[in-house]
Amino acid sequence: MEPWTSHRPVNRFAGLPRGVLGRFGGWVMARGGNASQHEVLGLLPVEPGDRVLEVGHGPGVLIRLLLESTEAAFVAGVDPSDVMRSQASKAVAGAILQGRADIRAGTADSVPYGDASFDHTVSVNNVAIWPSLAPGVAELCRVTRPGGTVAIAWHSRTSPSRPERSMALDEDGLDRIQRALRRHCAQVVRHDLTHVVCFTAVRRQVSPPQPFGQPPDADSAT
Ligand SMILES: C[S@@+](CC[C@H](N)C(=O)[O-])C[C@H]1O[C@@H](n2cnc3c(N)ncnc32)[C@H](O)[C@@H]1O
């Protein structure tokens, strides 16, 4: 399927890793500098006992960092690529055995967890390859508890890496991510970091159903 940002199909190397090329792509991603993941980790206010979800985790770099450098009680990952789920499961095998981590099949617009299951939900370097933006953002927000954090990051045009710079979104694409988050979240903040542009947002209380005849609130109308 084509992503919402272009008419080119997602590649098998790192976009939706498959086969031998996908295994190599995962190997490359896991051994890169992991600068994007470190930048995003620094924005997540993880408290002891928190539950964190990464959507589109790839080889599992951020999941491993969360397990090693925070006191999160539980870190879950969801990815549509069986190659990536296999690599990530190996990277955090000990935590899976302890029940502190879980890796499942899923996509941004279909996350196999219930409403408000997580304190923080994060996506790094995959939002631009989702087939559509609004359903993915809505789903990340659905599984995040009110008051919890939703973070979405994508390659920045200031990255020292030329391939990363070449994938940067234009301002219109970045605005669309920000607007999609505002439908479900308050305090949507754009962080222009070296490797990624990351939006952080605070999940709003879910509005109770409106009585018949009442207008929807301003945000749901946008
Ligand atoms: C470039 S990799 C990034 C992996 C990891 N987040 C990182 O920063 O190293 C993109 C990942 O997004 C996953 N992906 C592709 N389509 C997706 C979708 N619709 N929803 C969620 N993840 C998706 C791919 O399988 C792949 O693991």
The ligand as an SDF file (V2000), in Angstrom:
LIG
                    3D

 27 29  0  0  0  0  0  0  0  0999 V2000
   12.4170    2.8480    9.2810 C   0  0  0  0  0  0  0  0  0  0  0  0
   11.7930    1.5780   10.3370 S   0  0  0  0  0  0  0  0  0  0  0  0
   11.9130    2.3880   11.9200 C   0  0  0  0  0  0  0  0  0  0  0  0
   12.0300    1.3850   13.0280 C   0  0  0  0  0  0  0  0  0  0  0  0
   12.2420    1.9530   14.4260 C   0  0  0  0  0  0  0  0  0  0  0  0
   11.1340    2.7490   14.8800 N   0  0  0  0  0  0  0  0  0  0  0  0
   13.5070    2.7640   14.4780 C   0  0  0  0  0  0  0  0  0  0  0  0
   13.4270    3.9860   14.6350 O   0  0  0  0  0  0  0  0  0  0  0  0
   14.5800    2.1580   14.3480 O   0  0  0  0  0  0  0  0  0  0  0  0
   10.0460    1.6130   10.0050 C   0  0  0  0  0  0  0  0  0  0  0  0
    9.2510    0.5690   10.7920 C   0  0  0  0  0  0  0  0  0  0  0  0
    7.8590    0.8690   10.6580 O   0  0  0  0  0  0  0  0  0  0  0  0
    7.1670   -0.3290   10.4510 C   0  0  0  0  0  0  0  0  0  0  0  0
    5.9100   -0.0270    9.7380 N   0  0  0  0  0  0  0  0  0  0  0  0
    5.6510   -0.0550    8.4090 C   0  0  0  0  0  0  0  0  0  0  0  0
    4.3630    0.2460    8.1760 N   0  0  0  0  0  0  0  0  0  0  0  0
    3.8060    0.5120    9.3850 C   0  0  0  0  0  0  0  0  0  0  0  0
    2.4940    0.8700    9.8080 C   0  0  0  0  0  0  0  0  0  0  0  0
    1.4930    1.0490    8.9350 N   0  0  0  0  0  0  0  0  0  0  0  0
    2.2610    1.0040   11.1230 N   0  0  0  0  0  0  0  0  0  0  0  0
    3.2660    0.8270   12.0130 C   0  0  0  0  0  0  0  0  0  0  0  0
    4.5270    0.4930   11.6840 N   0  0  0  0  0  0  0  0  0  0  0  0
    4.7930    0.3210   10.3840 C   0  0  0  0  0  0  0  0  0  0  0  0
    8.1170   -1.2020    9.6580 C   0  0  0  0  0  0  0  0  0  0  0  0
    7.7940   -2.5690    9.7140 O   0  0  0  0  0  0  0  0  0  0  0  0
    9.4510   -0.8370   10.3030 C   0  0  0  0  0  0  0  0  0  0  0  0
    9.7220   -1.6680   11.3930 O   0  0  0  0  0  0  0  0  0  0  0  0
  1  2  1  0
  2  3  1  0
  2 10  1  0
  3  4  1  0
  4  5  1  0
  5  6  1  0
  5  7  1  0
  7  8  2  0
  7  9  1  0
 10 11  1  0
 11 12  1  0
 11 26  1  0
 12 13  1  0
 13 14  1  0
 13 24  1  0
 14 15  1  0
 14 23  1  0
 15 16  2  0
 16 17  1  0
 17 18  1  0
 17 23  2  0
 18 19  1  0
 18 20  2  0
 20 21  1  0
 21 22  2  0
 22 23  1  0
 24 25  1  0
 24 26  1  0
 26 27  1  0
M  CHG  2   2   1   9  -1
M  END
$$$$
